[in-house]
């Protein structure tokens, strides 16, 4: 918590960016003293005012989050609860979106699928952000041969088509929720360490970092106390724009049978080739998971884009 | 220019070395034993130990690495598949045209759609056609290509009784029949990949159209067509070209899924089948070849920047 307040206290151009732009906008409309609202509250108010698509994205994300958290309460069936007398029902009062080849309720499976997607997505992004920050900040701070070699390693990793590399690793480790979260997290971290490194490199040059060094601060104090808080907005941007990619990648791996293993319902797994024969009989088995996945990707994309524009306009267009 | 080219090529070599180390280490350090899988599947050898010896898996890891990389560098030999015992390079070369054709058609579809919609969106900024274009881009970004592919395979057969048989015909045997088969996968994949191109084309063209030399062109009395297509487009294309380069790995990774859905016998399907059988040499060599292609392609793109924008050469 301490880092947050400090980031807005000191004259940091990055953390202060959203706040100052709000100050300017408000000053034009109504001459009032500059707001003292914290920047992370301002971002959401700006979102509601200026970013309609971002707001729609945010609503979708909130609905998805609600479905994931309250899955046990809002749906009457279990995700693996079969009922052979009710196979391939199209749509009726008891099964709003129909049932599959084992008589499992599709809506129930979609709701639990949101839980798995978010669980893997958030887990991987959290792990990835920690890793990206560690690699990026350390690489920028201890420049020289350490940076050079670490960055060649990152180069080499980025030379692979991401899906090919992830497929190779997942086929060796075997499909499981834990494995896919870890693997996606590591891949996400290595890929995004570049962006964090770039930002950390520019922050390192500011005079307050030099000042801290002159006062005798150690490496730990400078990196954690001075550089990290100012990289934070970028980390948030990387995390929100990355979530849709991670969710999509998890779905593609589950689609190929290399992601989350069967009893758990996942959107990618529900679309997968293994169930293709049943989809000819019951097209809704293909349509609804595809719709759910598209909605989720849309929501996270729009929310991420809007947050990026508000928090760090320099990353635009990437 | 010559010095710039040489320096860029020299920088690619350590990257390729690290790529090979990552691939090899990954395949050897992870759990998952191909010998056990092979003995369970077919009785290739009397015992596990005999099979390991036969495949050369009993030797130290660094010896195995040296042999693999040595074969590639010295003899151009990428090793043999464990299961079929056939040379990997031959199979790769036989299947590569399919993947290349798919990738080329996909890129063609996505670039044509992306650039066209992007230009219209930028030139008619904040009009109805701009909004339609932007909504299309968002849709293309959101719909996963494998979901669209499954829907394209399943839905027409139910509602229109349209069930084409997806049997691949090589381009050299019957170009028309081949194109008929490749068009649908390329369209599905290309449409979903057009989203980012539309967006970057739009924003990059908008940036360029605001510059001074465009105002000069207007004041000379040139037509809008000449200004956009002749003066603005070349400069606006630089980020688009770099995006296409950045996306190439995604085309290749995605072609694994597209080839699996449409049963196209390309490199992607080869790779996917090898993965399921834990065929180390195939997986590691295909990974290496493709990564090398990506490195090579990025190099070409960097060099083409230097060609498009002479300032880069002197950095």
HADDOCK unambig.tbl for C-alpha pairs under 7 A between the chains (distance, minus, plus):
assign (segid A and resid 152 and name CA) (segid B and resid 15 and name CA) 6.08 0.50 0.50
assign (segid A and resid 153 and name CA) (segid B and resid 18 and name CA) 6.51 0.50 0.50
assign (segid A and resid 155 and name CA) (segid B and resid 15 and name CA) 6.45 0.50 0.50
assign (segid A and resid 156 and name CA) (segid B and resid 15 and name CA) 5.10 0.50 0.50
assign (segid A and resid 156 and name CA) (segid B and resid 16 and name CA) 6.78 0.50 0.50
assign (segid A and resid 156 and name CA) (segid B and resid 18 and name CA) 5.77 0.50 0.50
assign (segid A and resid 156 and name CA) (segid B and resid 19 and name CA) 4.95 0.50 0.50
assign (segid A and resid 157 and name CA) (segid B and resid 19 and name CA) 6.79 0.50 0.50
assign (segid A and resid 159 and name CA) (segid B and resid 291 and name CA) 5.27 0.50 0.50
assign (segid A and resid 159 and name CA) (segid B and resid 294 and name CA) 6.00 0.50 0.50
assign (segid A and resid 159 and name CA) (segid B and resid 295 and name CA) 6.01 0.50 0.50
assign (segid A and resid 160 and name CA) (segid B and resid 249 and name CA) 6.87 0.50 0.50
assign (segid A and resid 160 and name CA) (segid B and resid 291 and name CA) 4.91 0.50 0.50
assign (segid A and resid 161 and name CA) (segid B and resid 249 and name CA) 4.20 0.50 0.50
assign (segid A and resid 161 and name CA) (segid B and resid 250 and name CA) 5.95 0.50 0.50
assign (segid A and resid 161 and name CA) (segid B and resid 252 and name CA) 6.63 0.50 0.50
assign (segid A and resid 161 and name CA) (segid B and resid 253 and name CA) 5.50 0.50 0.50
assign (segid A and resid 162 and name CA) (segid B and resid 253 and name CA) 6.79 0.50 0.50
assign (segid A and resid 163 and name CA) (segid B and resid 253 and name CA) 5.00 0.50 0.50
assign (segid A and resid 164 and name CA) (segid B and resid 253 and name CA) 5.44 0.50 0.50
assign (segid A and resid 168 and name CA) (segid B and resid 275 and name CA) 6.65 0.50 0.50
assign (segid A and resid 171 and name CA) (segid B and resid 275 and name CA) 6.41 0.50 0.50
assign (segid A and resid 171 and name CA) (segid B and resid 276 and name CA) 6.98 0.50 0.50
assign (segid A and resid 172 and name CA) (segid B and resid 30 and name CA) 6.26 0.50 0.50
assign (segid A and resid 172 and name CA) (segid B and resid 31 and name CA) 6.12 0.50 0.50
assign (segid A and resid 172 and name CA) (segid B and resid 32 and name CA) 5.32 0.50 0.50
assign (segid A and resid 173 and name CA) (segid B and resid 30 and name CA) 6.75 0.50 0.50
assign (segid A and resid 173 and name CA) (segid B and resid 31 and name CA) 6.13 0.50 0.50
assign (segid A and resid 173 and name CA) (segid B and resid 32 and name CA) 6.85 0.50 0.50
assign (segid A and resid 271 and name CA) (segid B and resid 147 and name CA) 6.76 0.50 0.50
assign (segid A and resid 279 and name CA) (segid B and resid 154 and name CA) 6.71 0.50 0.50
assign (segid A and resid 280 and name CA) (segid B and resid 154 and name CA) 5.85 0.50 0.50
assign (segid A and resid 280 and name CA) (segid B and resid 158 and name CA) 6.57 0.50 0.50
assign (segid A and resid 283 and name CA) (segid B and resid 155 and name CA) 6.71 0.50 0.50
assign (segid A and resid 286 and name CA) (segid B and resid 151 and name CA) 6.48 0.50 0.50
assign (segid A and resid 287 and name CA) (segid B and resid 151 and name CA) 6.91 0.50 0.50
assign (segid A and resid 290 and name CA) (segid B and resid 147 and name CA) 5.27 0.50 0.50
assign (segid A and resid 294 and name CA) (segid B and resid 142 and name CA) 5.02 0.50 0.50
assign (segid A and resid 294 and name CA) (segid B and resid 143 and name CA) 4.76 0.50 0.50
assign (segid A and resid 294 and name CA) (segid B and resid 144 and name CA) 6.48 0.50 0.50
assign (segid A and resid 297 and name CA) (segid B and resid 142 and name CA) 5.31 0.50 0.50
assign (segid A and resid 298 and name CA) (segid B and resid 142 and name CA) 4.87 0.50 0.50
assign (segid A and resid 317 and name CA) (segid B and resid 200 and name CA) 6.52 0.50 0.50
